[in-house]
Amino acid sequence: MRIRVLQSASLALIFLTASLGECSAAVIAKDGVAKTVIVVDPASSPTERFAAQQLAACLQQITGGSFEIQTNAKAPKNAIIVGPGIAASSCFSDVPFAELGGEEFVIRTAHNRILLAGGPPRGTLYAVSRFLQDECGVRWWTPWASRIPQRSSLRIGTLNVRAKPAFEYRNPYWRCAFDPEWSWHNLCNGDSSHLTAEQGGSIEYKYFVHSFYTLVPPQKYFPEHSEWFSLVNGRRTAENAQLCLSNPELRDFVVDRVKEALRESPEARIISVSQNDCLNACECTNCKAMDDAEGSHAGSLIAFVNYIAEKIAPEFPNVSVDTLAYQYTRKPPRTLNTRSNVIVRLCSIECNFREPLDSPSNSAFAADIRGWDAKANRLYAWDYVTDFAHYIQPFPDWFTLGPNLRFFQDHKVRGVFEEGAYESYGTEMAELRAWVLAQLLWNPRQDDRALIREFLDGYYGAAGRPLWRYLELMEEASKGYNLTIWTPTNAPFLHFKTLAQAESLWREAEKAVKGNDELLKRVQQGHLAVQYVWLEGWDPLRAEGVRSGNSWPFAVSREELGRQWLAVAHGVEEKPWTRVTIVSEGGITPDEFVAQMGQKKP
């Protein structure tokens, strides 16, 4: 008898108190014929009915059988019950459905029945997704690539699972992760997932981030209310600046603006009241006094946000006010605690992403997260997982993803936004990061390196082995380097010897999948990263190769390699994922990169 439990946020993984003697295996299909029906309660929600439909469709893909969906108040003997509605009358009366959170679920077997059910809105849908992944071997690598095992006979052993996610908010912010089907399959729920109501909906923000001037547009209010804006070097300014957070009139004005915004967007459960993406905090007497007393510019910020949150609570009891601990506000205040309806999003932008966030090189950030852990009622993290100056360039942070999410969980972080190369498909290892992060955001205690290897083998096929060696190569080469989100193309670890080895591994990967057009496109797209660095640093790298006595790896000119690179980057029109449109957050296109390669110092 096999009992399996999924990990939960608290790591106190819970066995349901079922009588194991009553549990039994269930036959789902035999020789391509469905041997069970799928049952939903007549009063089931649209999301539960959607979950049943998705389950039936996927089981048919796996087994070849056609699975009937019944809407009944009672389940027949051989049934998969989707949703909690009829569970009590179907030998699952001991399941504490009233205790389940909105994304918590149970998966149970008893008397030839399987129960897949959870709390609203997404728990039942997640039960179906996890069942298909964990028991049937399904993987949704990307919106365009999945693994659906073919098994004409499918039998499920005894199951007794209760699970919930480690983080309440899970958003791997990559272009390939914006697809709603991929998002619910991989248990993501941020607003960039674009989940429909039928798919359980997303966690909706109003404004999302950097909202000071959205709430108080300076072009409208600065002429008559300059005192609402930052005092910097003795004068009021709205140019790359902030608000005067101690001003009582401004505070009440923002309260009204927030209420107005929430009335316009009743679906929003979080509203951003957060600093602009620049410096220049207010230096007026009152703001400075608060900041000096608290030892951080977070002093005036948290006092301001607490005030807004207190005033909107009576009308919007289910809405939280989100603000940033970012750059000049990253350090927590000495004495101020946040209200229960305030979320602080701590940003790791200054960190060394080659090393885990709890490593010595990131000690200042680690100290700040520990400080906020004690001050913030709800702590979120805004993490960074790409090079914004060069979306395409190798960014060897792959092996820190797992340690960092475990670090967040250990310090009571409840939501994580992982900002990647969101503007374009085809950026460096985007698909791998999106999938691995999605798995770890659900349960960071998994073996992250095993997940990476699984993705490489699943998405790249036979090319997975040389690509694993490539990841190890780049990790080793970058040891000791301070990897920032603005790492240049001439970083020390991107030297001739390492790039030559990387080039050889990518060529080996292409050779391994030759004859499979789909896999070859994926590998060629991944190869763009290394060739991007060759093209940018062609002359210095060639000189380095000569000095070291190594042969040059290319038989073509820089211009010809640029044309070949561009052909891959342009992709195939009917397959959007093959098309690279932007190579940096600055908006440089592949054509512009090739036209100017090497003209600017990296």
C-alpha positions in Angstrom: 0.0 0.0 0.0 1.4 3.4 -1.0 0.6 6.6 0.9 2.1 9.8 -0.6 1.9 13.3 0.7 2.7 16.6 -1.1 4.6 19.3 0.6 2.8 22.3 1.9 3.7 25.9 2.9 4.3 25.1 6.5 6.1 21.8 5.8 3.7 20.2 8.3 2.4 17.9 5.6 -0.9 16.5 6.7 -2.1 12.9 6.4 -5.9 12.8 6.3 -7.3 10.6 9.0 -8.9 8.0 6.7 -9.1 4.3 7.7 -6.4 2.8 5.5 -8.2 -0.5 5.5 -11.0 1.1 3.5 -8.7 2.5 0.8 -8.3 0.7 -2.4 -6.8 1.2 -5.9 -8.9 2.4 -8.8 -8.8 1.2 -12.4 -9.2 4.2 -14.7 -8.8 2.6 -18.1 -8.0 -0.9 -19.5 -6.8 -1.6 -23.0 -8.0 1.8 -24.2 -11.4 1.7 -22.7 -12.5 4.0 -19.9 -13.4 2.0 -16.7 -14.6 5.0 -14.6 -16.8 8.0 -15.0 -16.1 11.6 -13.9 -18.8 13.0 -11.5 -19.5 16.6 -10.5 -22.2 17.8 -8.2 -25.2 19.6 -9.8 -24.4 22.7 -7.7 -20.7 22.6 -8.7 -19.0 25.9 -9.6 -17.9 26.8 -13.2 -14.3 26.1 -12.2 -15.1 22.6 -10.9 -17.0 21.8 -14.1 -14.0 23.1 -16.1 -11.7 21.0 -14.0 -13.8 17.9 -14.8 -13.7 18.7 -18.5 -10.0 19.1 -18.5 -9.5 15.9 -16.6 -11.6 14.0 -19.1 -9.8 15.4 -22.1 -6.4 14.7 -20.7 -7.3 11.1 -19.6 -8.5 10.5 -23.1 -5.2 11.7 -24.5 -3.4 9.4 -22.2 -5.5 6.2 -22.5 -7.4 6.6 -25.7 -10.6 6.0 -23.8 -13.7 8.3 -23.8 -14.6 9.5 -20.3 -18.1 10.4 -19.5 -18.8 13.3 -17.2 -21.9 12.9 -15.1 -23.7 15.6 -13.1 -25.1 13.7 -10.2 -25.8 14.1 -6.5 -24.4 10.6 -6.0 -21.4 8.8 -7.3 -21.5 5.4 -8.9 -19.0 2.7 -7.7 -16.3 3.4 -10.2 -15.9 7.2 -10.3 -13.6 10.1 -10.1 -15.3 12.7 -8.0 -14.3 16.3 -9.0 -15.1 18.9 -6.4 -16.3 18.6 -2.8 -20.0 18.7 -3.5 -20.9 15.0 -3.3 -17.9 13.7 -1.4 -19.7 13.4 1.9 -22.1 10.8 0.4 -19.4 8.9 -1.4 -17.2 7.5 1.5 -15.2 10.7 1.9 -17.3 12.2 4.7 -14.3 12.6 7.0 -12.6 15.1 4.6 -12.6 18.5 6.4 -13.6 20.6 3.3 -14.6 23.6 5.4 -11.0 23.9 6.6 -9.4 23.9 3.1 -8.0 27.2 1.9 -8.7 28.6 -1.6 -5.8 26.7 -3.2 -5.6 23.7 -0.8 -6.8 20.3 -2.0 -7.2 16.6 -1.2 -6.6 13.6 -3.4 -8.0 10.4 -2.0 -8.9 6.9 -3.0 -11.5 4.7 -1.4 -13.7 1.8 -2.7 -12.8 2.2 -6.4 -13.4 5.9 -6.2 -10.9 8.8 -6.5 -11.6 12.2 -5.0 -10.0 15.3 -6.5 -11.3 18.3 -4.6 -10.3 21.5 -2.9 -11.3 24.9 -1.6 -12.6 27.6 -3.9 -11.7 29.1 -6.2 -8.7 27.1 -7.5 -8.3 24.1 -5.1 -10.2 21.6 -7.2 -8.5 22.7 -10.4 -5.1 22.3 -8.7 -6.1 18.8 -7.5 -6.8 17.8 -11.1 -3.5 19.3 -12.3 -1.4 17.7 -9.5 -3.1 14.3 -10.1 -2.3 14.4 -13.8 1.3 15.4 -13.1 2.1 13.2 -10.1 0.0 10.1 -10.9 -0.2 10.1 -14.7 3.2 11.6 -15.5 1.9 14.6 -17.5 4.2 17.6 -17.9 3.3 21.0 -19.4 6.8 22.3 -20.2 5.6 25.4 -22.2 2.4 26.5 -23.9 3.7 24.7 -27.0 5.4 21.7 -25.6 4.1 19.0 -23.2 4.5 15.4 -22.3 1.3 13.3 -22.3 2.3 9.6 -21.6 0.5 7.0 -23.7 -0.9 4.3 -21.4 -3.9 2.3 -22.7 -4.3 0.8 -19.2 -4.2 3.1 -16.2 -4.5 2.0 -12.6 -4.1 4.3 -9.6 -2.9 2.9 -6.3 -3.9 4.1 -2.8 -3.6 7.9 -2.4 -4.1 10.0 0.7 -2.9 13.5 0.0 -3.6 17.0 1.4 -1.5 19.9 0.1 -1.4 23.6 -0.4 1.2 25.9 -2.0 4.2 27.3 -0.2 3.4 30.8 -1.4 0.0 32.5 -1.7 1.1 34.5 -4.8 3.2 32.8 -7.5 4.3 34.7 -10.6 7.2 33.6 -12.8 7.2 36.7 -15.0 8.4 35.4 -18.3 6.7 35.8 -21.7 6.1 32.1 -22.1 4.4 32.0 -18.6 1.7 34.5 -19.6 -0.4 31.8 -21.2 -3.4 31.0 -19.0 -3.5 27.3 -19.8 0.1 26.9 -18.9 -0.4 28.9 -15.8 -3.2 26.9 -14.2 -1.5 23.6 -15.3 1.6 24.8 -13.4 -0.3 26.3 -10.5 0.6 30.0 -11.1 -1.9 32.6 -10.0 -0.4 36.1 -10.6 -2.3 38.7 -12.6 0.1 38.1 -15.6 -1.4 34.6 -15.8 -4.6 36.1 -17.2 -6.7 33.3 -15.7 -10.4 33.4 -16.6 -13.1 33.1 -14.0 -13.6 29.5 -15.3 -9.9 28.8 -14.6 -10.3 30.1 -11.1 -9.2 33.6 -11.7 -5.9 35.3 -10.8 -4.8 37.4 -7.8 -5.6 40.8 -9.3 -3.6 44.0 -8.6 -4.7 47.5 -9.1 -1.8 49.5 -10.6 0.7 46.8 -9.6 3.8 48.9 -9.0 5.5 52.4 -9.0 2.1 54.0 -8.6 2.8 57.3 -6.8 2.4 59.4 -10.0 -0.5 57.2 -11.2 -2.3 58.2 -8.0 -1.1 61.8 -8.0 -0.3 62.8 -11.6 2.2 65.7 -11.3 1.2 67.3 -14.6 -2.2 67.8 -13.0 -1.5 68.6 -9.4 2.1 70.0 -9.2 1.2 73.5 -10.3 -1.3 74.0 -7.5 0.0 71.6 -4.9 3.8 71.5 -5.2 3.9 70.8 -1.5 2.6 67.3 -2.2 5.8 66.4 -4.0 9.4 65.8 -2.8 11.5 68.5 -1.4 15.0 67.8 -2.8 18.0 70.1 -2.3 15.7 72.8 -1.0 13.1 72.9 -3.7 9.9 71.0 -4.5 10.2 68.8 -7.6 8.2 66.2 -9.6 11.1 65.3 -11.9 12.3 61.8 -11.1 11.1 62.2 -7.6 8.5 61.0 -5.1 5.7 62.3 -2.9 5.8 64.3 0.4 4.6 61.4 2.5 4.0 63.4 5.7 1.7 65.9 4.1 -1.7 65.5 5.7 -3.7 66.9 2.7 -1.8 64.6 0.4 -2.6 61.6 2.6 -6.3 62.2 2.5 -6.2 62.9 -1.2 -4.5 59.5 -1.8 -7.1 57.8 0.4 -9.8 59.2 -1.9 -7.9 58.2 -5.0 -7.4 54.7 -3.8 -11.1 54.3 -2.9 -12.1 55.6 -6.3 -9.7 53.2 -8.0 -11.0 50.2 -6.1 -14.6 51.1 -6.8 -13.6 51.0 -10.5 -12.0 47.6 -10.1 -14.0 45.5 -7.6 -12.1 42.4 -8.6 -8.9 43.8 -7.3 -7.7 42.4 -4.0 -4.4 44.3 -3.8 -3.7 47.9 -4.7 -0.2 49.3 -5.2 0.7 52.4 -3.3 4.4 52.4 -4.1 7.3 54.6 -4.8 8.3 55.6 -8.3 11.2 53.9 -10.0 13.8 56.5 -9.1 15.3 58.1 -6.0 14.8 61.6 -4.6 12.8 60.9 -1.5 11.3 63.9 0.2 13.7 65.8 2.5 11.2 68.1 4.2 11.4 68.5 8.0 8.6 66.1 8.8 9.6 63.4 6.3 13.2 63.6 7.4 12.3 63.4 11.1 10.4 60.2 10.5 13.2 58.7 8.4 15.9 59.7 10.8 13.9 58.2 13.8 13.4 54.9 11.9 16.9 54.7 10.4 15.4 54.3 6.9 13.3 56.1 4.3 10.9 53.2 4.9 9.9 55.1 8.0 7.9 57.8 6.2 6.8 55.3 3.6 5.3 52.8 6.0 3.7 55.5 8.1 2.0 56.8 4.9 0.9 53.4 3.6 -0.4 52.4 7.1 -2.5 55.5 7.1 -4.0 54.7 3.6 -4.6 51.1 4.6 -6.4 52.1 7.9 -8.7 54.6 6.1 -9.8 52.2 3.3 -10.3 49.2 5.5 -13.9 49.8 6.5 -15.1 50.1 2.9 -12.7 47.5 1.5 -12.0 44.9 4.2 -10.7 42.3 1.7 -8.2 44.6 0.0 -4.5 44.9 0.9 -2.3 47.9 0.2 1.0 46.8 -1.5 4.2 48.9 -1.3 7.8 48.3 -2.1 10.9 48.0 0.0 13.1 48.9 -2.9 16.5 50.6 -3.2 16.4 53.5 -0.8 13.5 52.0 1.2 14.9 48.5 1.3 16.1 48.7 4.9 13.2 48.1 7.4 12.2 50.7 9.9 13.4 50.4 13.5 10.0 50.5 15.3 7.2 50.7 12.8 5.2 47.6 12.0 2.8 47.3 9.1 -0.9 47.0 9.5 -2.5 43.6 8.8 -3.8 44.8 5.4 -0.4 46.0 4.2 1.9 44.0 1.9 5.6 44.9 1.7 7.4 43.7 -1.4 11.1 43.4 -0.7 13.2 43.8 -3.9 16.5 42.0 -4.4 17.7 44.3 -7.3 21.2 45.0 -5.9 22.1 41.3 -5.2 24.7 39.0 -6.6 22.5 36.5 -8.5 25.4 34.0 -9.0 25.1 33.2 -5.3 22.2 32.3 -3.1 20.6 35.2 -1.3 21.8 33.9 2.1 25.4 33.7 0.9 28.1 36.2 2.3 28.0 38.3 -0.9 24.3 39.0 -0.2 24.5 39.5 3.6 23.0 43.0 3.5 19.9 41.8 1.7 19.7 38.8 4.0 19.8 41.2 7.0 17.0 43.3 5.5 14.7 40.3 4.8 15.2 39.2 8.4 14.3 42.7 9.5 11.2 42.9 7.4 10.2 39.4 8.6 9.8 40.9 12.0 8.0 44.1 10.8 5.7 43.1 8.0 2.5 41.4 8.5 2.6 40.1 4.9 5.9 40.0 3.2 6.3 39.4 -0.6 9.5 39.2 -2.6 10.3 40.8 -5.9 13.2 38.8 -7.3 15.2 39.1 -10.5 16.1 36.2 -12.8 17.4 37.7 -16.0 20.0 40.2 -17.3 18.0 43.3 -18.3 20.8 44.7 -20.4 21.1 41.5 -22.4 18.1 39.3 -22.3 19.8 36.8 -24.6 23.1 36.5 -22.8 24.0 33.6 -20.5 23.0 34.4 -17.0 24.2 31.6 -14.7 21.7 31.8 -11.9 20.0 28.5 -12.6 21.3 26.8 -9.5 20.3 29.5 -7.1 16.6 29.4 -7.9 15.8 26.6 -5.5 18.0 27.9 -2.6 16.5 31.4 -3.0 12.9 30.2 -2.8 13.7 28.1 0.2 15.3 31.2 1.8 12.1 33.2 1.1 9.9 30.5 2.6 12.1 30.2 5.7 11.6 34.0 6.3 7.8 33.9 6.0 7.6 35.4 2.5 4.1 34.8 1.3 4.2 35.8 -2.3 7.0 35.9 -4.9 7.3 37.8 -8.2 10.1 36.5 -10.3 10.9 39.1 -12.9 12.4 37.6 -16.0 12.7 38.7 -19.7 9.0 39.4 -20.0 9.1 41.3 -23.3 10.0 38.6 -25.8 10.1 34.9 -26.5 13.4 33.2 -27.1 15.4 34.8 -24.3 18.1 32.9 -22.5 16.8 29.7 -20.9 13.4 31.4 -20.4 11.4 28.2 -20.8 13.5 26.3 -18.3 13.3 29.1 -15.7 9.6 29.6 -16.0 8.8 25.9 -15.5 11.3 25.3 -12.8 10.2 28.4 -10.9 6.6 27.4 -11.2 7.3 24.0 -9.6 9.4 25.6 -6.9 6.9 28.3 -6.1 4.4 25.5 -5.3 6.9 23.6 -3.3 10.5 24.9 -2.9 11.6 21.8 -0.9 11.8 19.9 -4.1 15.3 19.0 -5.6 15.8 21.9 -7.9 18.7 20.3 -9.8 16.5 17.3 -10.5 13.8 19.6 -11.8 16.3 21.3 -14.1 17.5 18.0 -15.5 14.0 16.8 -16.0 13.1 19.9 -18.0 16.2 19.7 -20.1 15.5 16.1 -21.0 11.8 16.7 -21.5 11.9 19.9 -23.5 15.2 19.4 -25.5 15.1 15.6 -25.8 18.5 14.0 -26.5 20.1 17.4 -26.3 19.4 17.5 -22.6 22.6 15.9 -21.6 25.1 18.3 -23.3 22.9 21.2 -22.2 23.2 20.1 -18.5 27.0 20.1 -19.0 26.7 23.6 -20.5 24.8 24.8 -17.4 27.5 23.3 -15.1 30.2 24.8 -17.3 28.8 28.3 -17.0 28.2 27.9 -13.3 31.8 26.9 -12.7 33.2 29.7 -15.0 31.2 32.4 -13.2 32.4 31.3 -9.7 33.4 34.4 -7.7 31.8 36.9 -10.1 29.3 39.4 -8.9 26.4 38.6 -11.3 24.1 41.6 -11.5 21.0 42.2 -13.6 23.2 44.6 -15.7 26.1 42.2 -16.4 28.0 43.2 -19.6 28.9 40.9 -22.5 32.6 41.2 -21.6 32.2 39.9 -18.0 35.3 37.9 -17.0 33.4 34.5 -17.1 32.5 35.1 -20.7 36.1 34.6 -21.9 37.3 32.7 -24.9 38.0 29.3 -23.3 34.6 29.0 -21.7 32.7 30.3 -24.7 34.6 27.8 -27.0 33.5 25.0 -24.7 30.0 26.3 -24.6 29.9 26.6 -28.4 31.0 22.9 -28.7 28.3 21.8 -26.3 25.5 23.6 -28.1 26.7 22.1 -31.4 26.7 18.7 -29.8 23.1 19.4 -28.7 22.1 20.4 -32.2 23.6 17.2 -33.6 21.8 15.1 -31.0 18.4 16.2 -32.2 19.2 16.5 -35.9 16.2 15.1 -37.9 13.6 16.3 -35.3 12.6 19.8 -36.6 10.7 20.8 -33.5 13.5 19.9 -31.1 16.1 21.4 -33.3 14.3 24.7 -33.3 14.3 24.7 -29.5 18.0 24.0 -29.4 18.9 26.5 -32.1 17.0 29.1 -30.2 18.8 28.3 -27.0 22.1 28.5 -28.9 21.5 32.2 -29.6 22.7 33.1 -26.1 26.3 32.0 -26.6 26.5 33.3 -30.2 25.1 36.6 -29.0 28.3 37.0 -26.9 30.6 35.9 -29.8 29.0 38.4 -32.1 29.2 41.3 -29.6 32.8 40.6 -28.6 34.2 39.1 -31.9 37.4 41.1 -32.2 38.6 40.9 -28.5 37.6 37.2 -28.3 39.5 36.5 -31.5 42.6 38.2 -30.1 42.2 36.3 -26.9 42.1 33.0 -28.8 45.3 33.9 -30.7 47.1 34.7 -27.4 46.0 31.5 -25.8 47.0 29.4 -28.9 43.5 28.1 -29.4 41.8 27.7 -32.8 38.9 29.9 -33.8 35.6 28.0 -33.7 33.9 29.7 -36.7 34.6 29.1 -40.4 32.3 32.0 -41.3 32.8 35.8 -41.0 31.2 37.8 -38.3 28.7 39.2 -40.8 27.7 35.7 -42.0 27.3 34.5 -38.4 25.2 37.6 -37.7 22.9 36.7 -40.7 22.6 33.1 -39.4 21.9 34.3 -35.9 19.2 36.7 -37.2 17.5 34.0 -39.2 17.1 31.9 -36.1 16.0 34.9 -34.1 13.3 35.8 -36.7 11.8 32.3 -36.2 8.8 31.0 -37.9 5.7 33.3 -38.3 3.2 30.6 -37.4 5.1 29.7 -34.3 5.3 32.9 -32.1 7.6 31.2 -29.5 10.4 30.9 -32.1 10.5 34.7 -32.7 12.8 36.9 -30.7 11.5 40.5 -30.8 13.6 42.3 -28.1 17.1 41.5 -26.8 17.2 44.0 -23.9 14.9 45.9 -21.7 16.1 49.0 -23.5 14.1 47.8 -26.5 16.9 46.8 -28.9 15.6 44.5 -31.6 17.6 41.5 -33.1 18.0 43.5 -36.3 19.3 46.5 -34.5 21.7 44.3 -32.5 23.2 42.7 -35.6 23.4 46.1 -37.4 25.4 47.7 -34.5 27.1 44.6 -33.0 30.4 45.6 -31.5 29.9 49.3 -32.1 29.2 50.0 -28.4 31.2 49.0 -25.5 29.3 46.3 -23.6 
